[in-house]
């Protein structure tokens, strides 16, 4: 049994379906421990079931199909250390099932389409991340998954993406401007006219000015760095690896951008990259590489996706420790 937390740390993970949220949540569970962390899928706050959405001609992305008042009240209750009776959206039947009892935990992650959409819910978050997959990569991934695993045709997959696009652009994508960190997955720049989308360019966009968050940097904080790692220290097959770091502006916010284009051949050699990164929030030299090696099977482990998901997870862990230690100090002072 996990003891009742003195301080609930609330994390928001936003993104469209099929953008890597499940893998990211696995990495967070590895870092915090499954018993220490509770994940709430915000699909459970659909106010319309599948049949009702079809009748109303709205998608699940549309705020009209979601109960933000209940979401806010229940997330606020959890953060205040109170148990809730959370509804359940059944993905198999498309119906809303009877609620389940959820107790507060040390770390509560709300994940799904809308964790930063409602200003009231957004204000409760201690840390927020948006997983942003470019259209080209999203289509390639969805084609691969839905055609291979679900028997969908090429035209079916494209039609489903196009049907969601207006609501995605109106209600989901704008949440990027509120995220503390955004992870972008883009087509590589290393292969001209690449159509396979197997080689990816991944960017970690980190906002400055966030309390308890020190952005990760490469070589020299605030500088602009273009780096091709040494081939003798980092095994690279075609088309190689390039890294970039530098300051930028994102939705009017001052940010830093860290980028990896290409994929890693031998994960144990990531120690070479790790040695040139600072503010990684690791507890010992090599922890980042060790964590990647623990789960080579996770999607994205051989490119910037896995690397940046872990770096964000380590930042969350550091923030949790900072927030809870401050709470403990305040409590100790008040009792003295």
N, C-alpha and C positions, 0 to 999 in steps of 0.2 A: 504494500500500500504506500502511495505517495502522500506525504503530509500536506495538509491544506496550505497553500502558498500565502505568504504575507503580502506578496506583490505579484499580480498577474501581468505578464508582459504580452502585449497584443501585437501580432504581426499580420500584415495584409499581403497576400500574393495574388496579383491580378494577371489576367491574360485570357485570350480566346481558347476554345477547346483545341486540344492537340498541339499546344505550344510548349509542352515540357513541364507543366506544373507537377505532375505525378512524380517525375524523377527528382525534381527539386525538393519536394516534400520528403522523399526517401532520404535524401542527403541531410535534410534538417533533422529527421528522426535519428539518423546515425550520430549527429553532433549532440543533440540534446538528450537522446534516449526516448524510446517510444512511450514509456510510462510518464515521462516528464512533460509531454507535449500532447495537446488535444487539437485535432484538425476539424474545422467545421466547413463543410462544403456549402457555399451560399446558394446552390441550387435548391437547398431545402427551404428557402424563403420564396420560392415561386408561389404566387397567389393564385395562378391559373394552372390547372393540370393540362396535359397534352391536348386532350379533346377540346377544352375550353379555349386554349390558345388558337387551335385550328378554326374554331367557330368565330373567334374575335379577330382572326387574321393578324395575329401578332406573334413575333418570335420570343423565345426565352430571353433574348438580349434586351428586349424592350422593357423599360422600367414599369410599364403598365401591367406586366406579367409578374411583378415581384412586390413583396410586402416589405418596404423599407422601414416603415414604422416599427414593425415587429423585430426586424433585424437590428435596428438601433437599440431598442429596449433590451433585447436579450444579450447583445454583445456588451452593452453597458453594464448589465447585471453581472455577467461573467467577470468583467474587468474589476468590478467592485467586490468580487469574491462570493457572489451568490449563484446558486444552482438555477438552471432553467429547464423548461420542458420544450425542447426544440422540435419543430415539425420535421418530417422526413419526406423528401421527394423521391419516389420510387422510379428509377430510370428504366427499369424493365417494363413496368406496367404503364408508366406515364401518369400515375395517380399520386395523390398526396396521402401518405400513410399516417397512422396515429403517432403522436410525438414520443420522443425518448428523453430521458433525464440525463442532463449533462452537468457534471460538477466542474467548478473552476479548477484550473491546473496552472502550474508555474508558467508555462508558455501556451498561449492559445493562438492558433493560426486560422485566420479566415481566408479561404481561397475560393476563387471562382471568377465570374464575369464582372462583378460589381463591388469589390471591397473598398474602392476609393470613389465610387460614384456619388454616394450620399454624403454631404458635408458633415453631418452629425456623426456618422460611422467613421469617416476619415479622421475626424478630430480625436478619436479614441486611440488611433494606432500609434504604437511606439516606433514601428519600423515598417516601411512599405517597399515592395519591389514589383515591377511590372515586367513580364516576360513578353518580348515583342518579336514575333516571327514575321519576316518580310513575306509578301504575297508569293514571290517565286518559290521560296523554301516551303511555305505553308502548303502550297498546291502540290509540290513534289512529295512532301511527307504524307499528306492526306491521301494522295493517289496511291502511294505505296501501302499505307495501312488499310484503307477502305477497299481497294481492289484485291489485295492479297488476303486480308483477314475477314472481310465482310461481304465479299462477292459483288461489290458495286462496280458499275461500268465507269469508264472514263468520263462520259457525259454526265452521269449521275453525280459524280464527285464535283465536277466543275459547276454544275447547276446548284448544288447545295451551298457551295462557297459563295456564288454570286447572289443567291437568295438572302444570305446573311449579311452581305457586305454593307448595305445602307445602315442597318442598325449597329453593326460593328463600328463603322466610322462615326456614327452619331453618339453612341453611348459607352462603348468599351475603350476605343483608342484614346479619347481625350483624357483618360485617367493617367496616362503617361506623365502629364505635366505635374501631377501631384506626388509621384513616386520619389522616394529617397534614392533608389537605384533602379535603373532600367537595363536589362540585358537584351541587346538586339542581336538577332541571328539573320545574317545576310548572305547572299551569294558571294563566292570568292572573287577577288580581283586578280588572282594569280593565274587563272585559266581564261583566255578570251572566249566569249560566247559559250560558257559552260552551261550545259543543259541537265546534267545528271544531279547536280546539287549535293554531291557527296562530300565535297570540300567546302567548308564554310568559313565565313568571316564573322567573328563574334566581337561585339563591343560592349563594354561595361561602362555605363554613364552614371557617374556618382556626383550627387549634389554637394556643394560646399555649404557650410553654415548649419549643418544638422548637428545638434548636441549629441555627444557621445559617439560620433561617427567621424573617423579620420580616413579619408579616401586612400585607397591603395595607389601607390605610384611606382613607376619604373625608373630606376637610376637616380633621377634628380627631380624632386617635387616642383611642379609648376613649369618645368621646361617642356619643350616639344622634342620628342625622341622618335626617330625611325630606326628600327633595329632588325637586322637579319642575324639570328643567332648562329654561332659557329657550328659548322657542320660536323666538326670532329667531336663536339661536346653534346650535340643534339642531333640524333639520327633523323634525317629528313629525306623521304622519297619525293618524287615529283608531286606537286609543284613547289615544294619547300615550305618554309614558314617565315612570315614577317610579322613583326610586332610594332605597335604604335602607342604612344602616350602623349597627351597634351591637353591644354585647357581649351574650353569651348563654351558656347552659350546654348542652352536647351530650354525652350519655352520661356525664355526670359530669365532663366536661372543660370548662375555661374556654376559650371560643372568641370569635371575632369573626365577624359575618355581614355580607357585602356582597351587595346584591340589586339586580337590574335587572328591572323589569316593563315589557314593551313591546318594540318593535323599532325599529331605526335605519333611517332612509330613505337617508341619504348617509354612507357610511362615512368619508369624508374629514373629516366634522364631528366624528368621535370624538376629535379632538385637544382639543376643548372638555371632554369628559369626562376624558380623560387628564390634562389640566392640573389637575384637582381631586383626582386620586388620588396617594397617596404610597406609598413602599416598593414601587414597581412592578418594581424590579430591571432597568429599562431602562438601556441604555448611553448613550442620548442622548434629548433631548426629541423626542417624536413617534414613537419606535420602535414603540410598541404599535400606534398607528394605522397606521403603515407596514406592519407585519406583517399586520394585518387586510386591508389593501388589496391585499396581494400575492396573496391567495387568496380573493377575494370568492365564488368558486364553492363553497368548503367549506360544508357544512351548518352552520347556526347562526351564520354570520358576521354576520348582521344582528340578532342578539339577544345576550343575556348569555351564551349557551353559548360562542360563539367568543371573546368578550371574556375570560371566565374561564378557558377552556382555555389561552389565550395567557398570561394572568397567572400561572397555575400553571406553565406551561412556562418562563417567565422566572425564576420562583422556583427551579425545578429547575436551570436553567443557572447561576444565582448560587450555589446550593449546590454544584454540581459544581466551580465555580471556587474556592470557598472550601475545600472538602475537598482538592482536588488541590494547591492552593498550600500548605496546611498540611503535606501529605505531602512536598512538595518542600523545604520549610524544615527539616523533621525530618531528611530524607535529607542535606541540605547540612550540617546541624549535626553529624550523626554522622560525616561524612567529614572534617570540619575537624580 
